């Protein structure tokens, strides 16, 4: 990764308006007032905030879901990543990718200009910024897709809830990257669980066990802030660590299966293995036990350690059987296996959102986005502090992992630095850190 960077904020407002007008002339744009009631042939302009693999995938999924979409703007902290992903997307969807050089934005201000340029904004960047960018987009009258996690701390979840309410009042679409909700086998499995096919749920086991996310060696010839922002998954202040970052998918499925009932309290264990002196300051193992008012226990595990056993699974244990939603299977008294048509949930979610927008009844996933994210944040805060955390505590807390997202600039000093050997201090210390 090079450090080919510019400061978007240095350009004049007049120049930006000139370029936006040119883009509008080149692409038959859909006005926001018309967008809610658009006919199927009308173009919806898409903008990307973040040009990593996940936002690139989301753009391909959205264009696959609705051929009348056009990608018109892209932003990322790194200009070379913007242009590289534009090339990739142009080859994948040559008729739909219409991003000129004037609509390739970089730095930490580029999100504002993507919002100005698009009707439907895809947000998948460093998760610290997801709530802030989502709120800015809906305030501007844009439909929004937000990748998980939808917040990395209690304060961020509150901002996300504000964004969801604004979207609801403005009749705007708000789509979650928790794509399990759009998977046919998972949907049917959980419908059957709700219908009592496994009896009463007594316990749930959730696993997200894998190797490290992203790069694990230290890049050369970059400023410290560039290293950290360019490798967001390795730093807690940017990604929130692995419970809200990855295990949130499992926790969302479990919360859905439990009919959106939040846990009363949780206790977590976590840390970093002594041999794991990899790039970053995140923990590499977590386990959280969630306790519910009716006595149900949810046991949740995630790990990012090299050369270990890996598994991604959801297992619901009931009085009459066991459900495996990711496999679309139930065992016990009422055995069943999903036999329907499967389609990538990441495509289905965009199709359902865009269809709802064209029908004038935009889908708003804000309630479960915030609830499931908060369950994840609750578990992570317990792992970090070593203390029991209650649902009421995490709902009332305004805590942000510092610095606050709106205080971040491209010239700032990062909140953590490596020692002379290139090893970063562990982000939090259980038994010492206070974070709720």
Secondary structure, 3 states (H helix, E strand, C coil): CCCCCCCHHHCCHHHHHHHHHHHHHHCCCCCHHHHCCCCCCCCEEEEEECCCHHHHHHHHHHHHHCCCEEEEEEEECCHHHHHHHHHHHHHHCCCCECCCHHHEEECCCHHHHHHHHCCEEEECCCHHHHHHHHHHHHHCCCEEEECCCCCCCHHHHHHHHHHHHHHHHHCCCEEECCHHHHCHHHHHHHHHHHCCCCCCEEEEEEEEECCCCCCCCCCCCCCHHHHHHHCHHHCHHHHCCHHHHHHHHHHHHHHHHCCCCCCCEEEEEEECCCCCCCCCCCCCEEEEEEECCCCCEEEEEEECCCCCCCEEEEEEEECCEEEECCCCEEEECCCEECCCCCCCHHHHHHHHHHHHHHCCCCCECHHHHHHHHHHHHHHHHHHHHCCCEEHHHHHHCCCCCCCCHHHCCCCCCCCCCECCCCCECCCCCCCCCCCC
